[in-house]
Amino acid sequence: MIPFLDLHKINARFETQFQEAFKHFLDSGYYILGNSVAQFEKTFAHYCGVKNCIGVANGLEALRLILEGYKVLGKIKEGDEVIVAANTYIATILAIKQAGLKPVLVDAEADTYGFDISKLEQAVTTITKAIMPVHLYGQITNIDIVTAFAKAHNLLVIEDAAQAHGAKFQISNSKPQIPNDTHHFLKAGNLGDAAGFSFYPTKNLGALGDGGAVTTNDDALAEVLRKLRNYGASTKYVNELQGFNSRLDELQAAFLLVKLKQLDTDNNRRREIAKTYLTQLFNPKVILPVVPNYEAHVFHLFVVRVKNRNEFMDYMEQHRVGTLIHYPIAPHKQKGLIELNHLIFPVTDILHDTVVSIPMSPVMTDEEVQEVIKVINSY
Ligand SMILES: *Cc1c(COP(=O)(O)O)cnc(C)c1O
């Protein structure tokens, strides 16, 4: 059986280092907001190319706290609107709602699974304050267009980078840093005003439990978030804000420091597998994703579209290849978001009826990749 994702195999590579990290953690006697969280924040900020990283409890909280932080700073107020893609994972929409704001959904575009940018303009009102581009499946979403749009309407850009650790965007009009260096990149997490990351175990940078982080170049926001995540206090028992308990766990931070060193290598392996899929999969019944730029994609998932999805998934199962659906029900059709149930997003609806994720992970062997290709091409 080729599993959809072998998390044990991914983490077994780090067993010795994890055990050392745990021993160090245990011996330190310091279990909340200690050296590992501080060290991880510094290292991940540097990795993303931003000034600040704030470790928080999970990806949902990262997104929600950014919005709460902007409320504290007076840039957003209760009831304001935030534009978001209709085909995102539900967490993005819940973050907006939990911060007391109104999500305004925009339909998706089928080839890259990003925003339908032609629908952005009609989503703006006088109380729109932010736009949340989601780098879904690991691919940086139309960021130059989103940035220009946000500038024109004076909106904050808050990235949902939960699936895009390490994805890079090449700025075409920027001056090269070094002579002959024509590639100047910005990473996910450094493409807007602030970004939320998740370290849920299945993500490209995954912990052994829950975890999340905010990255931002906005020092004022960073200062507020360091308080908000910890009961509104920067000094113990002095609560300047009505805060939350949403801290990145010290042990998870220690594990993440180990895994961060491997992230670029792992992402490159994912790109290599994706390239093989895209060049060798030939089946008119299986629609492949469009990848204009490999650097901008870290292939958190490799998502294809198939008309008779159940039949395809049964076939894959029979041929011992794991598949999953990301995601089977669109957020606006979920019972938990009943106030959105009357909305209609034709492309998002088609996507949720046809998308299938095929095996993708840095620990897949070449033989496994070839077997997946053989099975799909014979469907
Ligand atoms: C995983 C994910 C989240 C939420 O992260 P958690 O750590 O599970 O809270 C948010 N947005 C997207 C796009 C995600 O994939």
The ligand as an SDF file (V2000), in Angstrom:
LIG
                    3D

 15 15  0  0  0  0  0  0  0  0999 V2000
   -4.1540   23.9120    8.7560 C   0  0  0  0  0  0  0  0  0  0  0  0
   -4.7550   25.1780    8.2960 C   0  0  0  0  0  0  0  0  0  0  0  0
   -5.2150   26.1720    9.1690 C   0  0  0  0  0  0  0  0  0  0  0  0
   -5.3620   25.9740   10.6460 C   0  0  0  0  0  0  0  0  0  0  0  0
   -4.2890   25.4860   11.3260 O   0  0  0  0  0  0  0  0  0  0  0  0
   -4.4760   24.7050   12.7170 P   0  0  0  0  0  0  0  0  0  0  0  0
   -3.0860   24.6550   13.2440 O   0  0  0  0  0  0  0  0  0  0  0  0
   -5.0550   23.3810   12.4280 O   0  0  0  0  0  0  0  0  0  0  0  0
   -5.3610   25.5370   13.5720 O   0  0  0  0  0  0  0  0  0  0  0  0
   -5.6400   27.3750    8.6410 C   0  0  0  0  0  0  0  0  0  0  0  0
   -5.6750   27.5860    7.3240 N   0  0  0  0  0  0  0  0  0  0  0  0
   -5.2800   26.6420    6.4410 C   0  0  0  0  0  0  0  0  0  0  0  0
   -5.3250   26.9550    4.9880 C   0  0  0  0  0  0  0  0  0  0  0  0
   -4.8280   25.4130    6.9050 C   0  0  0  0  0  0  0  0  0  0  0  0
   -4.4650   24.4790    6.0180 O   0  0  0  0  0  0  0  0  0  0  0  0
  1  2  1  0
  2  3  1  0
  2 14  2  0
  3  4  1  0
  3 10  2  0
  4  5  1  0
  5  6  1  0
  6  7  2  0
  6  8  1  0
  6  9  1  0
 10 11  1  0
 11 12  2  0
 12 13  1  0
 12 14  1  0
 14 15  1  0
M  END
$$$$
